Each structure stands twice: as structure tokens, then as C-alpha cells.
Amino acid sequence: MIAIIDYGAGNIKSLQFALAKLNKESVLTTDPQVIRNASSIILPGVGAFKDAMDAINKIGLSDVIKQEVQAGKPILGICLGMQLFYDKSYEDGDWDGLGLLKGNVSRIKETVKVPHMGWNTITKHNKSLLTLHLPDDFYVYFVHSYAVEELEEATLVGSTEYGGRIPAIVQQGNITGMQFHPEKSGDIGIQLLANYEEMIS
């Protein structure tokens, strides 16, 4: 059973539909025990970083998420959910994230139209089971105004170009992040989710 953290983050129905196409059972939950009993966790998200962290803290799930991830449980962060993995965000202030990964989140450079919305190309970097059966460059669907700052190459699986290089897929141990929306990215997105589920099984 996949536990999808339900903190009012949006994009839930389409995510559950995509998982159902893969015959993967999921549950929306804020129950710490359900999260502890789950085989894996998904942290989805659209909206503002501060609001998301406030919601997670208010329902008392920050420590639960950290404990489960530190114990080795696989977690997937989607869009804002990926950004929440990091130390800080500078979205309208200076806000602490979950601190599961080292790095900060900043606004996309104003040399391009913000938000970054629509289809864009991802280029593969480090080899990963996550991008198995996918071409070296493939299109996925983005909706975001902030992004993780440049990362160490070791954690970077794929990037996109939009006002500079933006980390689009990151992976460190049992932690995986996708800055785009796989559930809205057609067959490529389904393949990515299938690869992810195969990778953690």
C-alpha cells in the first residue's frame, strides 16, 4: 500500500488514477500509523512552500516522514513535494523544509517567463533504473515558479533547461524527487511511475 500524504496539496486524483493504471493500491492519509505501515510514501504538491510546510507541521507529520525515510522507507516527492525535501526555500521569505536532502529552493531566473508551465525536455544524467526504457531526452509536464538550486552531480538523474539548468529528477538512496508532474505527463509519466515502483519493490 502506498501512502499519499494528504495535506491539501492538490493533484491527488490524477496521481491516484495513474497509480491505479499500474495496479498499485494507494491511500490518502494523515494517519501516522497508516504511513508507518505503508510500503512507500508519496509527497505530492502544488502551491506555496510555506503553506505546505505549515500544513504538514500542523497535522504532526514532519517527524513521522523524517523517521520513516531515515529508517529506509522509499519516498517520492512530486513538484512542490520534491522541493519540501530540501533544507530551505526562499519563496516569499526564508522557510525551513524537511531537510532530507541538502540544498535550497529559489525562484526561477526572470530571464524567462515565470511560472514555468507546460511541456519541456528532460535530459538524462546519471544512470538510474528510474529512467530505464526512456530516451536520452524526453518530454514531461511542468508547473512551477521555484526550483532547487544546482546540485551535486551524484544526486542528479535528469535536468531541464529553463533560464538555466533546473534539477528535474533527483535520487539519493531511498529518496526520489520529480520537479514535474508524472501523472500529467502521458505515457512517459506512467513509465516513470512504473520504473519507480519497480525500482523500490
Rosetta blueprint (number, residue, H / E / L):
1 M L
2 I E
3 A E
4 I E
5 I E
6 D L
7 Y L
8 G L
9 A L
10 G L
11 N L
12 I H
13 K H
14 S H
15 L H
16 Q H
17 F H
18 A H
19 L H
20 A H
21 K H
22 L L
23 N L
24 K L
25 E L
26 S E
27 V E
28 L E
29 T E
30 T L
31 D L
32 P H
33 Q H
34 V H
35 I H
36 R H
37 N H
38 A L
39 S L
40 S E
41 I E
42 I E
43 L E
44 P L
45 G L
46 V L
47 G L
48 A L
49 F H
50 K H
51 D H
52 A H
53 M H
54 D H
55 A H
56 I H
57 N H
58 K H
59 I L
60 G L
61 L L
62 S H
63 D H
64 V H
65 I H
66 K H
67 Q H
68 E H
69 V H
70 Q H
71 A L
72 G L
73 K L
74 P L
75 I E
76 L E
77 G E
78 I E
79 C L
80 L H
81 G H
82 M H
83 Q H
84 L L
85 F L
86 Y E
87 D E
88 K E
89 S E
90 Y L
91 E L
92 D L
93 G L
94 D L
95 W E
96 D E
97 G L
98 L L
99 G L
100 L L
101 L E
102 K E
103 G E
104 N E
105 V E
106 S E
107 R E
108 I L
109 K L
110 E L
111 T L
112 V L
113 K L
114 V L
115 P L
116 H E
117 M E
118 G E
119 W E
120 N E
121 T E
122 I E
123 T E
124 K E
125 H L
126 N L
127 K L
128 S L
129 L H
130 L H
131 T H
132 L L
133 H L
134 L L
135 P L
136 D L
137 D E
138 F E
139 Y E
140 V E
141 Y E
142 F E
143 V E
144 H E
145 S L
146 Y E
147 A E
148 V E
149 E L
150 E L
151 L L
152 E L
153 E H
154 A H
155 T H
156 L E
157 V E
158 G E
159 S E
160 T E
161 E E
162 Y L
163 G L
164 G L
165 R E
166 I E
167 P E
168 A E
169 I E
170 V E
171 Q E
172 Q E
173 G L
174 N L
175 I E
176 T E
177 G E
178 M E
179 Q L
180 F L
181 H L
182 P H
183 E H
184 K H
185 S L
186 G H
187 D H
188 I H
189 G H
190 I H
191 Q H
192 L H
193 L H
194 A H
195 N H
196 Y H
197 E H
198 E H
199 M H
200 I H
201 S L
